[in-house]
């Protein structure tokens, strides 16, 4: 209430305390921002102010419709509202109100987009060749041949091993096995010509592929070498290693685990006198067979 009165030519204007017109609050502060769908849109205003936030889809974009929300700034002046769910560009505005007085409106842009996350790369497949070097006298023993183990194929997938190359007198072979429930498969390779193990001397290159391979998947590669007994370590007369030696060789079951299938590949050498009998242009005939499981 305002009271006017005059005294000796002076005019006085008296107002009761609390009747002054409050000043309008400062305009909220908010920067352009990018959020995920339904992420927080943030800004700053006077502490305790009621902040009305409005938004609409930016012109020329396909996004959600108009909407608004009024929130109260905390004691530090921070405010936030949940942004739109639909991806797109939006025009936002924020207006603060304190004691019935409105601030100027602050305009800013918000972009809603899903965060691009990289799909974890699948675990790389593995191949293990054991041993990588073997003496000829051991290579011709079924329970001491070379074991090739592969992992991380699909359960039930057909897995193919190919002896891609070897000594000049050896033709390649191809073996098929089915990956077990753990995605693993195993193969065994050994020679059968115990009378002349030297026919197997040399390096053998292996490739393993799966029936479910994509165009950009490369074959697993490995190799092993058959050497003369005096060049190897542990071949030939190794001091009673013909037994199972504490089940070390698992009776021909390779790595000792029952979860891996076994496929045997015999490398059969044919000898004629002091030389090799050439059959079909190759000095070594290769055959396949599956090991009997215990």
C-alpha positions, 0 to 999 in steps of 0.5 A: 500500500502506498501513502502520499502526503504533503508537508510544507511543499514536500510530497512523500511516497511511503510504501510498506516493506515487501511491496517492492516489485521483485527483479526478474531472475537471470536467464538460465544457462544451457549449452547445445548438447548431445544425449542418448535417448531419454538422457538428461538435458542439463542447465543452470539457473538461480537457486530454487527457481522454477525452470520451464523447459520446452522442446520441439523437433528441429525444422526438417528433421524427423523426431518426436513431437513438442513437449515441455517439463517444469523442474526446480533448480537445486540449491546450486542452481542446477536443473535437468529434464529427461530428454526425448526418446526418439533420435533426432535434432531438437530446439530447446528453450528454458525460462526461469521463474522466481517470485512470479517474475520470469527471466528471459528465455534461453534457447539451445539445441539438443541432439538425441542419438544412440551411442555407437558401441563396437561389437566385441570381436569374436575370440580368435580361433586357435590351432595347436600342433603337438609336437611341432618336431618329431623323430621318425621312429616316434612318428610311425607309432600311432600313440606317438604321432602328431596331434592337431587341436583346434578351438572356437569353432561352432558346435556341430560345425564341420572342421576340415584339416588339410595337409597342404604340403609336405616332402616331395614324396608325400601327397596331401590328405584331407580330414573332416571332424565335427566340433564338439559342444565346446567348439573344439576338434582334434586330429592325429597324424602318424606314419605306418611304415615302421620298416622305413620311417625315413620316408616321412622326413620333412616339413608338413604344412597344415590348414584348418577351415570350418564349414561356417567360415565367412569370406574374410576368415582365413584358414588356421595354419600350422606345421610340424617336421619329422626329423631323423632320430639323432636330430630330434630330442627324445626320439628313438631309444628314449629309455622305456618310453614305449609304455604309457609312462604314467598315462602320458600318452593317454593310450593314443588319445592325444591331449588326455581330455575326453572332450575332444574327438580324434581323427587318425590319418595314416601316412603309409610308405611303400618300400621296394628294396632299397628304394621307394615304390612309386605309385600313381606318381607319388612315392607315398600313398596316404590313407585315412582312418578314424581311431577307435574310441575307448 
